[in-house]
Amino acid sequence: MIFNAMALAGGGWKKLALGLGVVILMAVLVALAAWRGYRAGYAAVDLKRQAEVSAIHASHSQALATAEATARQRLETATAHAHKIERQYLAAKKTIAKQSKELTNQRIAHASQDVDTADGTCRFGPEWVCAYNAALGTGNSCDTLSRTAAGTVGKNGTAQAVDAGILQGGPAVTPEDILAHARDYGQWARATQARCNALIDWAAGLRAKEARP
């Protein structure tokens, strides 16, 4: 009887141990499955994060490349424009110097003879007026003899058409005409210089603002 009881008890312990082993095994399997699920979920989230970071980097790189290309294009355009303006300025300066030299060497002495002082007054003839206009660089042609002298002083003592010089034709030009035209031409030149200085100051201020960090 004692041996039978011990045998029965031993069989119960074996079943209990087997049940505990099965429970432990199931727990291990569940834990392993949970761990594998966690790892898979983490890997998926990490891959998604890496993809988002890569997309952000690509977007930033594209934006930077676009900004650099735009800045480079603007710089190239501004540089080309500046070179064009410089070439035009140098060409104009060369032309002005050439015309001034020709006027000095050939025409001033000859034109100075075209002055009438026979009646006690000083009047300048067409040749002198032509040289005067050429010295100012106006567009008035020396061949234009049929137009009214726009530089001639009117009743109120004002000269006409400053940018056209003193036109030939009509009565001879008097010293009063010359002074009136010089006055108006000087006013125009000084106003132009003031505008140029204002533009230079504005451009300098703009560059200073762009240079600030």
Secondary structure in CASP SS format (residue, H / E / C, confidence):
PFRMAT SS
TARGET T0000
AUTHOR 0000-0000-0000
METHOD secondary structure of the structure
MODEL  1
M C 1.00
I H 1.00
F H 1.00
N H 1.00
A H 1.00
M H 1.00
A H 1.00
L H 1.00
A H 1.00
G H 1.00
G H 1.00
G H 1.00
W H 1.00
K H 1.00
K H 1.00
L H 1.00
A H 1.00
L H 1.00
G H 1.00
L H 1.00
G H 1.00
V H 1.00
V H 1.00
I H 1.00
L H 1.00
M H 1.00
A H 1.00
V H 1.00
L H 1.00
V H 1.00
A H 1.00
L H 1.00
A H 1.00
A H 1.00
W H 1.00
R H 1.00
G H 1.00
Y H 1.00
R H 1.00
A H 1.00
G H 1.00
Y H 1.00
A H 1.00
A H 1.00
V H 1.00
D H 1.00
L H 1.00
K H 1.00
R H 1.00
Q H 1.00
A H 1.00
E H 1.00
V H 1.00
S H 1.00
A H 1.00
I H 1.00
H H 1.00
A H 1.00
S H 1.00
H H 1.00
S H 1.00
Q H 1.00
A H 1.00
L H 1.00
A H 1.00
T H 1.00
A H 1.00
E H 1.00
A H 1.00
T H 1.00
A H 1.00
R H 1.00
Q H 1.00
R H 1.00
L H 1.00
E H 1.00
T H 1.00
A H 1.00
T H 1.00
A H 1.00
H H 1.00
A H 1.00
H H 1.00
K H 1.00
I H 1.00
E H 1.00
R H 1.00
Q H 1.00
Y H 1.00
L H 1.00
A H 1.00
A H 1.00
K H 1.00
K H 1.00
T H 1.00
I H 1.00
A H 1.00
K H 1.00
Q H 1.00
S H 1.00
K H 1.00
E H 1.00
L H 1.00
T H 1.00
N H 1.00
Q H 1.00
R H 1.00
I H 1.00
A H 1.00
H H 1.00
A H 1.00
S C 1.00
Q C 1.00
D C 1.00
V E 1.00
D E 1.00
T C 1.00
A C 1.00
D C 1.00
G C 1.00
T C 1.00
C C 1.00
R E 1.00
F E 1.00
G C 1.00
P H 1.00
E H 1.00
W H 1.00
V H 1.00
C H 1.00
A H 1.00
Y H 1.00
N H 1.00
A H 1.00
A H 1.00
L H 1.00
G C 1.00
T C 1.00
G C 1.00
N C 1.00
S C 1.00
C C 1.00
D C 1.00
T C 1.00
L C 1.00
S C 1.00
R C 1.00
T C 1.00
A C 1.00
A C 1.00
G C 1.00
T C 1.00
V C 1.00
G C 1.00
K C 1.00
N C 1.00
G C 1.00
T C 1.00
A C 1.00
Q C 1.00
A C 1.00
V H 1.00
D H 1.00
A H 1.00
G C 1.00
I C 1.00
L C 1.00
Q C 1.00
G C 1.00
G C 1.00
P C 1.00
A C 1.00
V E 1.00
T C 1.00
P H 1.00
E H 1.00
D H 1.00
I H 1.00
L H 1.00
A H 1.00
H H 1.00
A H 1.00
R H 1.00
D H 1.00
Y H 1.00
G H 1.00
Q H 1.00
W H 1.00
A H 1.00
R H 1.00
A H 1.00
T H 1.00
Q H 1.00
A H 1.00
R H 1.00
C H 1.00
N H 1.00
A H 1.00
L H 1.00
I H 1.00
D H 1.00
W H 1.00
A H 1.00
A H 1.00
G H 1.00
L H 1.00
R H 1.00
A H 1.00
K H 1.00
E H 1.00
A H 1.00
R C 1.00
P C 1.00
END
